[in-house]
Amino acid sequence: MSGGGGRRRLVILVPLLVFAALAALLFFRLGAGDPSRLPSALIGKPAPALELPALEGAGVPTFSPKEFAGQVTIVNVWASWCVPCREENPLLMRIAADKRVRLVGINYKDTAENARRFLMRFGNPFAAIGVDSGGRAAIEWGVYGVPETFVVGRDGRIAFKHVGAIDEQSLKALIEPAIEKALSP
């Protein structure tokens, strides 16, 4: 009789141990890494050549991918309804002050009125803004969610991608070095 009880315990214990091991693996893998450093298949590839309509009443033209060639361009995907976009806006204003680069925006799934109100309230760091009301441009750029920021090199290729809001740490540790690398000959 004792052999049957040990077998029953084994039948219960083995699946439990397997489940516990898988749960531990999943827990540690989900917690590992920085979500803002998600890999992008577009790194090293030409920036999407999409013409987007300008944000009416913003006082800036739409950006044209044709203008990427010959200059380092920072592309920021943002929306008025995005709370992290509000938090990163002062840092975007700082990036925009660097005359070696051009900062352009893609306004994602927003209304023109709300986007203009956002820019009036928080400041407009963008030299140009394209409107992506349907989300097609975000798909072409491989956007996971707003905000996201791309560094496009002088050759028109995507050199760097940052997922999430820019904060002081990511600006110093990731964005500025990516800009400097793109600016170097």
TILOMI-759537 format. One record per residue (C-alpha): residue number from 0; residue in three letters; x, z, y. Coordinates in Angstrom, 3 decimals. Layout:
n, res, east, up, north
NUM, ala, X, Z, Y
...
END
This chain:
n, res, east, up, north
0, met, 0.000, 0.000, 0.000
1, ser, 2.822, 0.700, 2.438
2, gly, 3.972, -2.942, 2.229
3, gly, 0.628, -4.214, 3.580
4, gly, 0.699, -1.812, 6.568
5, gly, 4.215, -2.948, 7.525
6, arg, 3.165, -6.571, 7.296
7, arg, 0.139, -5.919, 9.542
8, arg, 2.323, -4.186, 12.086
9, leu, 4.737, -7.122, 12.009
10, val, 1.893, -9.633, 12.526
11, ile, 0.801, -7.689, 15.608
12, leu, 4.281, -6.835, 16.896
13, val, 5.886, -10.325, 16.759
14, pro, 3.318, -12.075, 19.016
15, leu, 3.414, -9.096, 21.366
16, leu, 7.208, -9.320, 21.629
17, val, 7.070, -13.085, 22.157
18, phe, 4.457, -12.638, 24.896
19, ala, 6.533, -9.894, 26.575
20, ala, 9.651, -12.089, 26.502
21, leu, 7.807, -15.060, 28.000
22, ala, 6.196, -12.864, 30.663
23, ala, 9.605, -11.440, 31.623
24, leu, 11.145, -14.910, 31.797
25, leu, 8.311, -16.197, 33.965
26, phe, 8.499, -13.164, 36.246
27, phe, 12.234, -13.540, 36.841
28, arg, 12.092, -17.341, 37.279
29, leu, 9.270, -17.111, 39.820
30, gly, 11.218, -14.572, 41.827
31, ala, 14.462, -16.524, 41.676
32, gly, 15.579, -18.784, 44.451
33, asp, 14.471, -19.493, 47.952
34, pro, 11.211, -21.460, 48.182
35, ser, 12.417, -23.034, 51.439
36, arg, 15.187, -24.755, 49.467
37, leu, 12.893, -26.808, 47.264
38, pro, 14.643, -29.977, 46.185
39, ser, 13.511, -33.225, 47.715
40, ala, 13.741, -36.582, 45.999
41, leu, 13.990, -38.137, 49.471
42, ile, 17.410, -36.690, 50.384
43, gly, 19.721, -39.641, 50.924
44, lys, 16.840, -42.114, 51.007
45, pro, 15.590, -43.964, 54.108
46, ala, 13.023, -42.079, 56.166
47, pro, 9.504, -43.408, 55.559
48, ala, 8.817, -46.376, 57.835
49, leu, 5.351, -45.330, 58.960
50, glu, 3.872, -46.120, 62.320
51, leu, 1.537, -43.325, 63.388
52, pro, -0.775, -43.214, 66.397
53, ala, 0.374, -41.124, 69.356
54, leu, -1.240, -37.781, 70.142
55, glu, -3.449, -38.771, 73.065
56, gly, -3.014, -36.694, 76.198
57, ala, 0.221, -35.037, 75.020
58, gly, 2.347, -36.969, 77.496
59, val, 4.754, -38.255, 74.847
60, pro, 4.777, -41.491, 72.857
61, thr, 4.383, -41.793, 69.123
62, phe, 7.629, -41.849, 67.238
63, ser, 8.725, -44.974, 65.510
64, pro, 10.968, -44.821, 62.452
65, lys, 12.810, -47.816, 63.923
66, glu, 14.204, -45.401, 66.501
67, phe, 15.918, -43.280, 63.829
68, ala, 18.815, -45.693, 63.538
69, gly, 21.804, -44.734, 65.641
70, gln, 20.785, -41.150, 66.436
71, val, 20.218, -37.895, 64.609
72, thr, 16.509, -37.128, 64.568
73, ile, 14.783, -33.904, 63.622
74, val, 11.256, -34.465, 62.268
75, asn, 8.946, -31.445, 62.258
76, val, 5.569, -31.534, 60.493
77, trp, 3.220, -29.103, 62.242
78, ala, -0.408, -28.270, 63.001
79, ser, -2.256, -26.119, 65.523
80, trp, -3.965, -24.171, 62.721
81, cys, -0.605, -23.271, 61.154
82, val, 0.422, -19.704, 62.062
83, pro, 4.088, -20.166, 61.003
84, cys, 4.202, -23.231, 63.301
85, arg, 3.479, -20.924, 66.238
86, glu, 6.264, -18.590, 65.160
87, glu, 8.875, -21.353, 64.861
88, asn, 7.964, -23.117, 68.119
89, pro, 10.480, -21.173, 70.313
90, leu, 13.260, -22.219, 67.939
91, leu, 12.076, -25.825, 68.064
92, met, 12.290, -25.573, 71.867
93, arg, 15.916, -24.484, 71.423
94, ile, 16.626, -27.419, 69.081
95, ala, 14.981, -29.795, 71.581
96, ala, 17.389, -28.596, 74.275
97, asp, 20.300, -30.036, 72.260
98, lys, 20.639, -33.490, 73.797
99, arg, 22.676, -34.729, 70.834
100, val, 19.522, -34.875, 68.704
101, arg, 15.963, -36.091, 69.124
102, leu, 13.124, -33.824, 67.975
103, val, 9.898, -35.561, 66.986
104, gly, 6.713, -34.188, 65.480
105, ile, 4.136, -35.247, 62.949
106, asn, 0.845, -33.523, 63.736
107, tyr, -0.762, -32.920, 60.334
108, lys, -4.533, -32.975, 59.711
109, asp, -5.400, -31.635, 63.133
110, thr, -7.751, -32.495, 65.964
111, ala, -6.232, -33.959, 69.098
112, glu, -7.877, -31.282, 71.250
113, asn, -6.492, -28.399, 69.179
114, ala, -3.037, -29.989, 69.001
115, arg, -2.927, -30.456, 72.799
116, arg, -4.112, -26.868, 73.328
117, phe, -1.343, -25.652, 70.982
118, leu, 1.303, -27.567, 72.944
119, met, 0.001, -26.301, 76.280
120, arg, 0.016, -22.703, 75.060
121, phe, 3.313, -22.607, 73.157
122, gly, 5.256, -25.481, 74.775
123, asn, 5.954, -29.023, 73.677
124, pro, 9.419, -29.398, 72.148
125, phe, 8.763, -32.949, 70.935
126, ala, 10.113, -36.149, 72.485
127, ala, 7.453, -38.027, 70.495
128, ile, 4.482, -37.111, 68.302
129, gly, 2.752, -39.115, 65.606
130, val, -0.685, -38.099, 64.348
131, asp, -1.256, -37.839, 60.595
132, ser, -4.978, -37.118, 60.543
133, gly, -5.495, -38.177, 56.926
134, gly, -2.311, -36.735, 55.419
135, arg, -0.855, -40.072, 54.265
136, ala, 2.387, -39.652, 56.225
137, ala, 2.889, -36.178, 54.764
138, ile, 2.639, -37.656, 51.282
139, glu, 5.207, -40.331, 52.166
140, trp, 7.554, -37.654, 53.553
141, gly, 7.081, -35.483, 50.450
142, val, 5.635, -32.584, 52.428
143, tyr, 4.629, -29.514, 50.404
144, gly, 2.894, -27.820, 53.353
145, val, 3.314, -27.206, 57.045
146, pro, 5.644, -26.525, 58.651
147, glu, 8.451, -28.603, 57.247
148, thr, 11.497, -29.935, 59.024
149, phe, 13.720, -32.895, 58.172
150, val, 17.090, -33.938, 59.540
151, val, 17.415, -37.726, 59.614
152, gly, 20.938, -39.060, 60.037
153, arg, 22.082, -41.886, 62.283
154, asp, 21.743, -44.222, 59.323
155, gly, 17.978, -43.521, 59.145
156, arg, 18.312, -41.600, 55.879
157, ile, 16.939, -38.123, 55.249
158, ala, 19.916, -35.779, 55.217
159, phe, 18.181, -32.405, 54.895
160, lys, 14.757, -30.857, 54.323
161, his, 13.598, -27.338, 55.175
162, val, 10.305, -26.111, 53.747
163, gly, 8.528, -23.418, 55.739
164, ala, 8.942, -22.029, 59.212
165, ile, 12.328, -22.054, 60.865
166, asp, 13.476, -18.536, 61.681
167, glu, 16.666, -17.314, 63.319
168, gln, 18.430, -16.999, 59.955
169, ser, 17.457, -20.436, 58.618
170, leu, 18.310, -22.014, 61.979
171, lys, 21.848, -20.617, 61.899
172, ala, 22.500, -20.891, 58.155
173, leu, 20.713, -24.151, 57.270
174, ile, 19.354, -26.264, 60.124
175, glu, 22.298, -26.137, 62.544
176, pro, 24.891, -26.897, 59.823
177, ala, 22.725, -29.814, 58.625
178, ile, 22.533, -31.122, 62.201
179, glu, 26.307, -30.764, 62.690
180, lys, 26.958, -32.554, 59.399
181, ala, 24.603, -35.392, 60.404
182, leu, 26.327, -35.650, 63.806
183, ser, 29.826, -35.869, 62.341
184, pro, 31.196, -39.380, 61.911
END
